Amino acid sequence: MSEALSIRRLVIRLSLVVVAMFGFGFALVPIYDVMCQAFGINGKTAGAYEAGEQGVDEARRVRVQFLATNAADMVWEFRPMADEVAVHPGDSTQMVFVAHNPTDRPMTAQAIPSVAPSKAAAYFHKTECFCFTQQVLQPGERIEMPVRFIVDRDLPADVRHLTLAYTLFDITASKPPVAQVGQ
């Protein structure tokens, strides 16, 4: 009888651990968001931009800096065409990033954006971005990838400088192989 009781207790404990792990998995996203907000890191850009009737704020300029980095296993050359631009809030602006696959094999990449300071991320609206889709480059191929954005007129007045950073990840291994024509 005592062996059956100890097995029952073990099953109950293991079941509780599984339920706790499942709950923790759901809690990770809100915990991550709170940590990013608290430490001012990995600001997520705002969603779709609804242009109001306010127009462009010609009296104000905001400096937008661009950073491009590769994840540890990514070998592509990846950079913005310019390090920064000065924009008027409410005005649509475009920056082009360049990527080059120096390898002898096709590769697929995904860019993940971040905006700093995090309190300004809600006021940064991408209307077109290469980060919305995966990028496939053939061996030796070079591509120019635009990002079109608007800094919202409601950006707090104390924010005069934003940084839009992209990290480029190699996701080739996670993509199924493409069948060659004639095979």
Backbone as JSON Lines, residues from 0, in Angstrom:
{"i":0,"aa":"M","n":[0.8,-1.19,0.0],"ca":[0.0,0.0,0.0],"c":[0.85,1.27,0.0]}
{"i":1,"aa":"S","n":[1.93,1.27,0.77],"ca":[2.75,2.46,0.85],"c":[3.46,2.74,-0.48]}
{"i":2,"aa":"E","n":[3.79,1.71,-1.25],"ca":[4.42,1.93,-2.55],"c":[3.45,2.58,-3.52]}
{"i":3,"aa":"A","n":[2.2,2.16,-3.5],"ca":[1.17,2.77,-4.36],"c":[0.95,4.22,-3.96]}
{"i":4,"aa":"L","n":[0.99,4.49,-2.66],"ca":[0.81,5.86,-2.18],"c":[1.98,6.74,-2.6]}
{"i":5,"aa":"S","n":[3.21,6.23,-2.52],"ca":[4.35,7.04,-2.93],"c":[4.35,7.27,-4.44]}
{"i":6,"aa":"I","n":[3.91,6.31,-5.23],"ca":[3.79,6.5,-6.68],"c":[2.73,7.55,-6.98]}
{"i":7,"aa":"R","n":[1.62,7.49,-6.26],"ca":[0.54,8.48,-6.45],"c":[1.05,9.89,-6.14]}
{"i":8,"aa":"R","n":[1.8,10.04,-5.04],"ca":[2.36,11.34,-4.68],"c":[3.34,11.84,-5.75]}
{"i":9,"aa":"L","n":[4.16,10.94,-6.27],"ca":[5.11,11.3,-7.33],"c":[4.37,11.78,-8.57]}
{"i":10,"aa":"V","n":[3.32,11.08,-8.96],"ca":[2.53,11.47,-10.14],"c":[1.89,12.84,-9.92]}
{"i":11,"aa":"I","n":[1.37,13.07,-8.73],"ca":[0.75,14.37,-8.42],"c":[1.8,15.48,-8.47]}
{"i":12,"aa":"R","n":[2.97,15.24,-7.89],"ca":[4.03,16.25,-7.91],"c":[4.49,16.54,-9.34]}
{"i":13,"aa":"L","n":[4.69,15.48,-10.12],"ca":[5.11,15.67,-11.51],"c":[4.03,16.4,-12.32]}
{"i":14,"aa":"S","n":[2.78,16.11,-12.06],"ca":[1.68,16.81,-12.75],"c":[1.68,18.3,-12.39]}
{"i":15,"aa":"L","n":[1.92,18.59,-11.11],"ca":[2.0,19.99,-10.69],"c":[3.17,20.71,-11.36]}
{"i":16,"aa":"V","n":[4.29,20.02,-11.49],"ca":[5.45,20.61,-12.16],"c":[5.12,20.91,-13.62]}
{"i":17,"aa":"V","n":[4.44,19.99,-14.29],"ca":[4.06,20.19,-15.69],"c":[3.12,21.39,-15.81]}
{"i":18,"aa":"V","n":[2.12,21.49,-14.94],"ca":[1.18,22.62,-14.97],"c":[1.92,23.93,-14.7]}
{"i":19,"aa":"A","n":[2.85,23.92,-13.73],"ca":[3.62,25.13,-13.42],"c":[4.48,25.54,-14.61]}
{"i":20,"aa":"M","n":[5.12,24.57,-15.28],"ca":[5.95,24.89,-16.44],"c":[5.09,25.45,-17.57]}
{"i":21,"aa":"F","n":[3.92,24.89,-17.77],"ca":[3.02,25.38,-18.82],"c":[2.6,26.83,-18.51]}
{"i":22,"aa":"G","n":[2.26,27.1,-17.26],"ca":[1.89,28.45,-16.86],"c":[3.04,29.43,-17.01]}
{"i":23,"aa":"F","n":[4.24,29.01,-16.65],"ca":[5.42,29.86,-16.78],"c":[5.67,30.19,-18.25]}
{"i":24,"aa":"G","n":[5.44,29.22,-19.14],"ca":[5.6,29.47,-20.58],"c":[4.68,30.58,-21.06]}
{"i":25,"aa":"F","n":[3.44,30.61,-20.57],"ca":[2.52,31.68,-20.93],"c":[2.93,33.01,-20.3]}
{"i":26,"aa":"A","n":[3.53,32.96,-19.13],"ca":[3.92,34.18,-18.42],"c":[5.19,34.8,-18.99]}
{"i":27,"aa":"L","n":[5.96,34.07,-19.79],"ca":[7.24,34.59,-20.28],"c":[7.09,35.86,-21.11]}
{"i":28,"aa":"V","n":[6.1,35.92,-21.99],"ca":[5.95,37.1,-22.85],"c":[5.65,38.35,-22.02]}
{"i":29,"aa":"P","n":[4.67,38.33,-21.12],"ca":[4.46,39.53,-20.29],"c":[5.66,39.87,-19.41]}
{"i":30,"aa":"I","n":[6.33,38.85,-18.88],"ca":[7.52,39.11,-18.06],"c":[8.6,39.78,-18.91]}
{"i":31,"aa":"Y","n":[8.79,39.28,-20.13],"ca":[9.77,39.86,-21.04],"c":[9.43,41.33,-21.33]}
{"i":32,"aa":"D","n":[8.15,41.61,-21.61],"ca":[7.74,42.98,-21.89],"c":[7.99,43.9,-20.7]}
{"i":33,"aa":"V","n":[7.7,43.42,-19.5],"ca":[7.93,44.22,-18.29],"c":[9.42,44.48,-18.1]}
{"i":34,"aa":"M","n":[10.24,43.45,-18.3],"ca":[11.68,43.62,-18.14],"c":[12.23,44.61,-19.16]}
{"i":35,"aa":"C","n":[11.77,44.5,-20.41],"ca":[12.24,45.44,-21.44],"c":[11.85,46.87,-21.09]}
{"i":36,"aa":"Q","n":[10.63,47.03,-20.6],"ca":[10.15,48.36,-20.22],"c":[10.97,48.89,-19.03]}
{"i":37,"aa":"A","n":[11.22,48.04,-18.05],"ca":[11.93,48.47,-16.85],"c":[13.38,48.84,-17.14]}
{"i":38,"aa":"F","n":[14.02,48.09,-18.03],"ca":[15.44,48.33,-18.31],"c":[15.67,49.13,-19.58]}
{"i":39,"aa":"G","n":[14.59,49.48,-20.31],"ca":[14.74,50.31,-21.5],"c":[15.45,49.61,-22.64]}
{"i":40,"aa":"I","n":[15.2,48.32,-22.81],"ca":[15.86,47.58,-23.88],"c":[14.85,46.97,-24.83]}
{"i":41,"aa":"N","n":[15.31,46.69,-26.05],"ca":[14.55,45.98,-27.07],"c":[13.17,46.58,-27.28]}
{"i":42,"aa":"G","n":[13.11,47.87,-27.5],"ca":[11.83,48.53,-27.74],"c":[11.18,48.02,-29.02]}
{"i":43,"aa":"K","n":[9.94,47.61,-28.91],"ca":[9.2,47.14,-30.07],"c":[8.59,48.35,-30.77]}
{"i":44,"aa":"T","n":[8.62,48.33,-32.08],"ca":[8.06,49.45,-32.81],"c":[6.54,49.4,-32.75]}
{"i":45,"aa":"A","n":[5.93,50.55,-32.97],"ca":[4.48,50.64,-32.92],"c":[3.87,49.94,-34.12]}
{"i":46,"aa":"G","n":[2.58,49.72,-34.04],"ca":[1.87,49.05,-35.13],"c":[1.57,49.99,-36.28]}
{"i":47,"aa":"A","n":[0.5,49.69,-36.98],"ca":[0.12,50.46,-38.17],"c":[-0.09,51.93,-37.8]}
{"i":48,"aa":"Y","n":[0.31,52.8,-38.7],"ca":[0.23,54.24,-38.45],"c":[-1.0,54.81,-39.13]}
{"i":49,"aa":"E","n":[-1.8,55.48,-38.36],"ca":[-2.97,56.17,-38.89],"c":[-2.61,57.65,-38.96]}
{"i":50,"aa":"A","n":[-2.34,58.13,-40.16],"ca":[-1.96,59.53,-40.32],"c":[-3.14,60.42,-39.97]}
{"i":51,"aa":"G","n":[-2.9,61.31,-39.04],"ca":[-3.95,62.24,-38.64],"c":[-3.93,63.47,-39.52]}
{"i":52,"aa":"E","n":[-4.72,64.42,-39.16],"ca":[-4.77,65.66,-39.93],"c":[-3.73,66.64,-39.42]}
{"i":53,"aa":"Q","n":[-2.87,66.2,-38.51],"ca":[-1.87,67.09,-37.94],"c":[-0.78,67.45,-38.92]}
{"i":54,"aa":"G","n":[-0.48,66.55,-39.86],"ca":[0.56,66.82,-40.83],"c":[1.95,66.7,-40.24]}
{"i":55,"aa":"V","n":[2.89,67.38,-40.87],"ca":[4.3,67.31,-40.49],"c":[4.63,68.47,-39.55]}
{"i":56,"aa":"D","n":[5.39,68.17,-38.5],"ca":[5.84,69.19,-37.56],"c":[7.17,69.74,-38.07]}
{"i":57,"aa":"E","n":[7.1,70.8,-38.89],"ca":[8.29,71.39,-39.5],"c":[9.18,72.1,-38.48]}
{"i":58,"aa":"A","n":[8.64,72.43,-37.32],"ca":[9.41,73.16,-36.32],"c":[10.31,72.26,-35.48]}
{"i":59,"aa":"R","n":[10.14,70.96,-35.62],"ca":[10.89,70.03,-34.77],"c":[11.68,69.03,-35.63]}
{"i":60,"aa":"R","n":[12.87,68.7,-35.16],"ca":[13.69,67.68,-35.83],"c":[14.08,66.61,-34.81]}
{"i":61,"aa":"V","n":[14.04,65.38,-35.27],"ca":[14.44,64.24,-34.45],"c":[15.52,63.48,-35.21]}
{"i":62,"aa":"R","n":[16.59,63.14,-34.52],"ca":[17.67,62.39,-35.15],"c":[17.37,60.9,-35.0]}
{"i":63,"aa":"V","n":[17.4,60.17,-36.14],"ca":[17.19,58.72,-36.13],"c":[18.49,58.06,-36.56]}
{"i":64,"aa":"Q","n":[19.06,57.28,-35.67],"ca":[20.31,56.57,-35.93],"c":[19.97,55.13,-36.32]}
{"i":65,"aa":"F","n":[20.78,54.54,-37.21],"ca":[20.55,53.18,-37.7],"c":[21.73,52.29,-37.35]}
{"i":66,"aa":"L","n":[21.42,51.12,-36.82],"ca":[22.44,50.14,-36.49],"c":[22.07,48.81,-37.14]}
{"i":67,"aa":"A","n":[23.06,48.1,-37.63],"ca":[22.86,46.78,-38.23],"c":[23.91,45.83,-37.67]}
{"i":68,"aa":"T","n":[23.44,44.75,-37.06],"ca":[24.35,43.75,-36.52],"c":[23.92,42.37,-36.98]}
{"i":69,"aa":"N","n":[24.87,41.47,-36.99],"ca":[24.59,40.08,-37.34],"c":[24.58,39.23,-36.09]}
{"i":70,"aa":"A","n":[23.67,38.26,-36.05],"ca":[23.69,37.27,-34.98],"c":[24.98,36.47,-35.12]}
{"i":71,"aa":"A","n":[25.31,35.72,-34.1],"ca":[26.6,35.03,-34.04],"c":[26.9,34.15,-35.24]}
{"i":72,"aa":"D","n":[25.9,33.49,-35.79],"ca":[26.16,32.55,-36.89],"c":[25.89,33.15,-38.28]}
{"i":73,"aa":"M","n":[25.59,34.43,-38.36],"ca":[25.26,35.06,-39.64],"c":[26.52,35.65,-40.27]}
{"i":74,"aa":"V","n":[26.77,35.28,-41.54],"ca":[27.99,35.71,-42.22],"c":[27.75,36.81,-43.26]}
{"i":75,"aa":"W","n":[26.52,37.21,-43.46],"ca":[26.23,38.24,-44.45],"c":[26.86,39.57,-44.07]}
{"i":76,"aa":"E","n":[27.15,40.37,-45.08],"ca":[27.48,41.77,-44.85],"c":[26.14,42.49,-44.78]}
{"i":77,"aa":"F","n":[25.97,43.32,-43.77],"ca":[24.67,43.96,-43.52],"c":[24.92,45.34,-42.93]}
{"i":78,"aa":"R","n":[24.38,46.39,-43.6],"ca":[24.63,47.75,-43.13],"c":[23.56,48.7,-43.69]}
{"i":79,"aa":"P","n":[23.37,49.84,-43.0],"ca":[22.5,50.88,-43.56],"c":[23.3,51.74,-44.54]}
{"i":80,"aa":"M","n":[22.61,52.38,-45.48],"ca":[23.28,53.27,-46.44],"c":[23.81,54.53,-45.76]}
{"i":81,"aa":"A","n":[23.2,54.92,-44.63],"ca":[23.67,56.08,-43.86],"c":[23.54,55.74,-42.38]}
{"i":82,"aa":"D","n":[24.36,56.36,-41.56],"ca":[24.34,56.09,-40.13],"c":[23.15,56.73,-39.43]}
{"i":83,"aa":"E","n":[22.69,57.87,-39.95],"ca":[21.57,58.56,-39.32],"c":[20.94,59.56,-40.27]}
{"i":84,"aa":"V","n":[19.71,59.96,-39.93],"ca":[19.01,61.02,-40.66],"c":[18.29,61.89,-39.64]}
{"i":85,"aa":"A","n":[18.03,63.12,-40.02],"ca":[17.22,64.02,-39.2],"c":[15.86,64.1,-39.86]}
{"i":86,"aa":"V","n":[14.8,63.88,-39.08],"ca":[13.45,63.84,-39.64],"c":[12.56,64.82,-38.89]}
{"i":87,"aa":"H","n":[11.51,65.25,-39.58],"ca":[10.44,66.02,-38.95],"c":[9.35,65.05,-38.54]}
{"i":88,"aa":"P","n":[8.91,65.08,-37.28],"ca":[7.82,64.19,-36.88],"c":[6.61,64.36,-37.8]}
{"i":89,"aa":"G","n":[6.03,63.22,-38.18],"ca":[4.89,63.22,-39.08],"c":[5.26,63.02,-40.53]}
{"i":90,"aa":"D","n":[6.54,63.18,-40.86],"ca":[7.0,63.05,-42.24],"c":[7.43,61.6,-42.52]}
{"i":91,"aa":"S","n":[7.09,61.1,-43.69],"ca":[7.5,59.76,-44.09],"c":[8.94,59.8,-44.57]}
{"i":92,"aa":"T","n":[9.76,58.86,-44.07],"ca":[11.18,58.83,-44.38],"c":[11.57,57.41,-44.79]}
{"i":93,"aa":"Q","n":[12.55,57.32,-45.66],"ca":[13.03,56.0,-46.09],"c":[14.53,55.88,-45.86]}
{"i":94,"aa":"M","n":[14.95,54.7,-45.41],"ca":[16.36,54.36,-45.31],"c":[16.53,53.0,-45.99]}
{"i":95,"aa":"V","n":[17.65,52.84,-46.66],"ca":[17.94,51.58,-47.36],"c":[19.07,50.86,-46.63]}
{"i":96,"aa":"F","n":[18.86,49.58,-46.4],"ca":[19.88,48.71,-45.83],"c":[20.37,47.8,-46.95]}
{"i":97,"aa":"V","n":[21.66,47.47,-46.89],"ca":[22.27,46.63,-47.92],"c":[22.69,45.31,-47.26]}
{"i":98,"aa":"A","n":[22.38,44.21,-47.96],"ca":[22.81,42.89,-47.5],"c":[23.52,42.19,-48.64]}
{"i":99,"aa":"H","n":[24.54,41.42,-48.3],"ca":[25.3,40.68,-49.31],"c":[25.6,39.29,-48.75]}
{"i":100,"aa":"N","n":[25.31,38.27,-49.55],"ca":[25.6,36.89,-49.16],"c":[26.94,36.5,-49.79]}
{"i":101,"aa":"P","n":[28.03,36.48,-49.02],"ca":[29.34,36.17,-49.59],"c":[29.62,34.67,-49.71]}
{"i":102,"aa":"T","n":[28.67,33.84,-49.32],"ca":[28.91,32.4,-49.33],"c":[28.66,31.79,-50.71]}
{"i":103,"aa":"D","n":[28.9,30.5,-50.82],"ca":[28.66,29.78,-52.07],"c":[27.37,28.97,-52.01]}
{"i":104,"aa":"R","n":[26.46,29.35,-51.11],"ca":[25.18,28.65,-50.98],"c":[24.04,29.64,-50.75]}
{"i":105,"aa":"P","n":[22.83,29.3,-51.16],"ca":[21.68,30.17,-50.85],"c":[21.46,30.22,-49.34]}
{"i":106,"aa":"M","n":[21.07,31.38,-48.87],"ca":[20.8,31.55,-47.44],"c":[19.53,32.35,-47.25]}
{"i":107,"aa":"T","n":[18.85,32.08,-46.12],"ca":[17.65,32.81,-45.75],"c":[17.91,33.53,-44.43]}
{"i":108,"aa":"A","n":[17.47,34.78,-44.36],"ca":[17.69,35.59,-43.16],"c":[16.39,36.25,-42.72]}
{"i":109,"aa":"Q","n":[16.35,36.6,-41.45],"ca":[15.24,37.36,-40.88],"c":[15.83,38.45,-40.01]}
{"i":110,"aa":"A","n":[15.38,39.68,-40.21],"ca":[15.84,40.81,-39.42],"c":[14.83,41.09,-38.3]}
{"i":111,"aa":"I","n":[15.36,41.3,-37.11],"ca":[14.53,41.62,-35.95],"c":[14.86,43.05,-35.52]}
{"i":112,"aa":"P","n":[13.83,43.93,-35.52],"ca":[14.08,45.34,-35.17],"c":[13.96,45.62,-33.68]}
{"i":113,"aa":"S","n":[14.55,46.73,-33.29],"ca":[14.45,47.23,-31.93],"c":[14.61,48.75,-31.99]}
{"i":114,"aa":"V","n":[13.86,49.44,-31.14],"ca":[13.94,50.9,-31.08],"c":[14.32,51.32,-29.66]}
{"i":115,"aa":"A","n":[15.25,52.25,-29.58],"ca":[15.65,52.82,-28.28],"c":[15.56,54.33,-28.38]}
{"i":116,"aa":"P","n":[15.22,55.02,-27.34],"ca":[14.81,54.51,-26.05],"c":[13.44,53.82,-26.14]}
{"i":117,"aa":"S","n":[13.2,52.89,-25.23],"ca":[11.98,52.08,-25.32],"c":[10.71,52.92,-25.22]}
{"i":118,"aa":"K","n":[10.76,54.04,-24.49],"ca":[9.55,54.87,-24.38],"c":[9.18,55.52,-25.71]}
{"i":119,"aa":"A","n":[10.12,55.58,-26.65],"ca":[9.85,56.17,-27.96],"c":[9.37,55.15,-28.97]}
{"i":120,"aa":"A","n":[9.49,53.87,-28.65],"ca":[9.14,52.82,-29.61],"c":[7.69,52.91,-30.06]}
{"i":121,"aa":"A","n":[6.8,53.29,-29.18],"ca":[5.38,53.38,-29.53],"c":[5.1,54.51,-30.51]}
{"i":122,"aa":"Y","n":[6.06,55.4,-30.71],"ca":[5.9,56.54,-31.61],"c":[6.66,56.36,-32.93]}
{"i":123,"aa":"F","n":[7.24,55.19,-33.11],"ca":[7.99,54.89,-34.32],"c":[7.19,53.89,-35.14]}
{"i":124,"aa":"H","n":[6.75,54.31,-36.32],"ca":[5.85,53.49,-37.14],"c":[6.53,53.1,-38.45]}
{"i":125,"aa":"K","n":[6.73,51.8,-38.65],"ca":[7.27,51.32,-39.93],"c":[6.09,51.06,-40.86]}
{"i":126,"aa":"T","n":[6.1,51.69,-42.02],"ca":[5.03,51.48,-42.99],"c":[5.45,50.48,-44.06]}
{"i":127,"aa":"E","n":[6.75,50.28,-44.22],"ca":[7.3,49.28,-45.13],"c":[8.64,48.86,-44.53]}
{"i":128,"aa":"C","n":[8.89,47.53,-44.51],"ca":[10.15,47.09,-43.91],"c":[10.54,45.71,-44.41]}
{"i":129,"aa":"F","n":[11.82,45.55,-44.67],"ca":[12.36,44.25,-45.06],"c":[12.23,43.25,-43.92]}
{"i":130,"aa":"C","n":[12.03,43.73,-42.7],"ca":[11.89,42.84,-41.55],"c":[10.54,42.15,-41.51]}
{"i":131,"aa":"F","n":[9.59,42.6,-42.35],"ca":[8.28,41.97,-42.39],"c":[8.34,40.6,-43.07]}
{"i":132,"aa":"T","n":[9.37,40.35,-43.87],"ca":[9.48,39.09,-44.61],"c":[10.89,38.52,-44.47]}
{"i":133,"aa":"Q","n":[11.01,37.25,-44.76],"ca":[12.33,36.62,-44.77],"c":[13.03,36.97,-46.07]}
{"i":134,"aa":"Q","n":[14.33,37.13,-46.0],"ca":[15.13,37.5,-47.17],"c":[15.94,36.29,-47.61]}
{"i":135,"aa":"V","n":[15.81,35.93,-48.88],"ca":[16.57,34.82,-49.44],"c":[17.55,35.39,-50.45]}
{"i":136,"aa":"L","n":[18.84,35.12,-50.23],"ca":[19.87,35.58,-51.16],"c":[20.63,34.39,-51.7]}
{"i":137,"aa":"Q","n":[20.86,34.42,-52.99],"ca":[21.65,33.4,-53.66],"c":[23.14,33.67,-53.41]}
{"i":138,"aa":"P","n":[24.0,32.71,-53.7],"ca":[25.44,32.92,-53.49],"c":[25.94,34.18,-54.19]}
{"i":139,"aa":"G","n":[26.62,35.03,-53.47],"ca":[27.18,36.26,-54.03],"c":[26.18,37.37,-54.29]}
{"i":140,"aa":"E","n":[24.9,37.14,-54.02],"ca":[23.88,38.15,-54.31],"c":[23.92,39.29,-53.3]}
{"i":141,"aa":"R","n":[23.65,40.5,-53.8],"ca":[23.58,41.72,-52.99],"c":[22.2,42.31,-53.2]}
{"i":142,"aa":"I","n":[21.61,42.82,-52.14],"ca":[20.26,43.37,-52.24],"c":[20.16,44.66,-51.43]}
{"i":143,"aa":"E","n":[19.35,45.6,-51.93],"ca":[19.04,46.82,-51.19],"c":[17.63,46.66,-50.64]}
{"i":144,"aa":"M","n":[17.49,46.86,-49.33],"ca":[16.22,46.62,-48.65],"c":[15.76,47.91,-47.97]}
{"i":145,"aa":"P","n":[14.62,48.45,-48.4],"ca":[14.15,49.7,-47.8],"c":[13.35,49.49,-46.52]}
{"i":146,"aa":"V","n":[13.43,50.48,-45.66],"ca":[12.53,50.6,-44.53],"c":[11.95,52.01,-44.61]}
{"i":147,"aa":"R","n":[10.65,52.1,-44.62],"ca":[9.96,53.39,-44.67],"c":[9.26,53.56,-43.32]}
{"i":148,"aa":"F","n":[9.45,54.72,-42.71],"ca":[8.93,54.93,-41.35],"c":[8.46,56.36,-41.15]}
{"i":149,"aa":"I","n":[7.68,56.51,-40.08],"ca":[7.19,57.82,-39.65],"c":[7.39,57.92,-38.15]}
{"i":150,"aa":"V","n":[8.03,58.99,-37.72],"ca":[8.12,59.29,-36.29],"c":[6.89,60.11,-35.97]}
{"i":151,"aa":"D","n":[6.09,59.62,-35.06],"ca":[4.81,60.24,-34.7],"c":[5.01,61.64,-34.13]}
{"i":152,"aa":"R","n":[4.1,62.53,-34.49],"ca":[4.14,63.91,-33.97],"c":[3.97,63.95,-32.46]}
{"i":153,"aa":"D","n":[3.36,62.91,-31.89],"ca":[3.12,62.86,-30.45],"c":[4.32,62.35,-29.65]}
{"i":154,"aa":"L","n":[5.46,62.14,-30.32],"ca":[6.67,61.72,-29.62],"c":[6.96,62.72,-28.5]}
{"i":155,"aa":"P","n":[7.23,62.25,-27.28],"ca":[7.5,63.19,-26.18],"c":[8.61,64.19,-26.56]}
{"i":156,"aa":"A","n":[8.43,65.42,-26.13],"ca":[9.34,66.52,-26.51],"c":[10.77,66.29,-26.02]}
{"i":157,"aa":"D","n":[10.95,65.52,-24.93],"ca":[12.3,65.31,-24.43],"c":[13.07,64.26,-25.23]}
{"i":158,"aa":"V","n":[12.41,63.59,-26.17],"ca":[13.09,62.6,-27.01],"c":[13.52,63.29,-28.3]}
{"i":159,"aa":"R","n":[14.82,63.45,-28.47],"ca":[15.36,64.13,-29.66],"c":[16.19,63.19,-30.52]}
{"i":160,"aa":"H","n":[16.38,61.95,-30.01],"ca":[17.24,60.99,-30.69],"c":[16.65,59.59,-30.53]}
{"i":161,"aa":"L","n":[16.49,58.89,-31.64],"ca":[16.01,57.51,-31.65],"c":[17.06,56.63,-32.3]}
{"i":162,"aa":"T","n":[17.1,55.37,-31.93],"ca":[17.97,54.41,-32.61],"c":[17.11,53.25,-33.09]}
{"i":163,"aa":"L","n":[17.17,52.99,-34.39],"ca":[16.53,51.83,-34.98],"c":[17.63,50.81,-35.25]}
{"i":164,"aa":"A","n":[17.58,49.7,-34.53],"ca":[18.61,48.67,-34.67],"c":[17.99,47.39,-35.2]}
{"i":165,"aa":"Y","n":[18.72,46.75,-36.1],"ca":[18.31,45.45,-36.62],"c":[19.38,44.44,-36.31]}
{"i":166,"aa":"T","n":[18.95,43.24,-35.93],"ca":[19.84,42.1,-35.82],"c":[19.39,41.1,-36.88]}
{"i":167,"aa":"L","n":[20.35,40.65,-37.69],"ca":[20.06,39.74,-38.79],"c":[20.41,38.31,-38.37]}
{"i":168,"aa":"F","n":[19.43,37.42,-38.5],"ca":[19.6,36.02,-38.1],"c":[19.59,35.11,-39.32]}
{"i":169,"aa":"D","n":[20.44,34.1,-39.3],"ca":[20.46,33.06,-40.34],"c":[19.4,32.03,-39.97]}
{"i":170,"aa":"I","n":[18.36,31.93,-40.79],"ca":[17.3,30.95,-40.53],"c":[17.25,29.89,-41.64]}
{"i":171,"aa":"T","n":[18.34,29.75,-42.38],"ca":[18.41,28.8,-43.48],"c":[18.05,27.39,-43.02]}
{"i":172,"aa":"A","n":[18.59,26.96,-41.89],"ca":[18.36,25.6,-41.42],"c":[16.9,25.34,-41.06]}
{"i":173,"aa":"S","n":[16.16,26.39,-40.72],"ca":[14.75,26.19,-40.35],"c":[13.81,26.2,-41.54]}
{"i":174,"aa":"K","n":[14.33,26.51,-42.71],"ca":[13.52,26.53,-43.94],"c":[13.63,25.18,-44.63]}
{"i":175,"aa":"P","n":[12.5,24.64,-45.15],"ca":[12.59,23.39,-45.9],"c":[13.35,23.61,-47.19]}
{"i":176,"aa":"P","n":[14.11,22.62,-47.66],"ca":[14.86,22.78,-48.91],"c":[13.92,22.97,-50.09]}
{"i":177,"aa":"V","n":[14.33,23.83,-51.04],"ca":[13.53,24.1,-52.22],"c":[13.94,23.1,-53.29]}
{"i":178,"aa":"A","n":[12.94,22.44,-53.88],"ca":[13.24,21.44,-54.91],"c":[13.72,22.14,-56.18]}
{"i":179,"aa":"Q","n":[14.71,21.58,-56.81],"ca":[15.24,22.12,-58.05],"c":[14.34,21.7,-59.21]}
{"i":180,"aa":"V","n":[14.16,22.56,-60.19],"ca":[13.36,22.25,-61.38],"c":[14.04,21.14,-62.15]}
{"i":181,"aa":"G","n":[13.24,20.14,-62.57],"ca":[13.79,19.04,-63.37],"c":[14.25,17.88,-62.52]}
{"i":182,"aa":"Q","n":[14.06,17.92,-61.21],"ca":[14.46,16.8,-60.36],"c":[13.28,15.97,-59.97]}
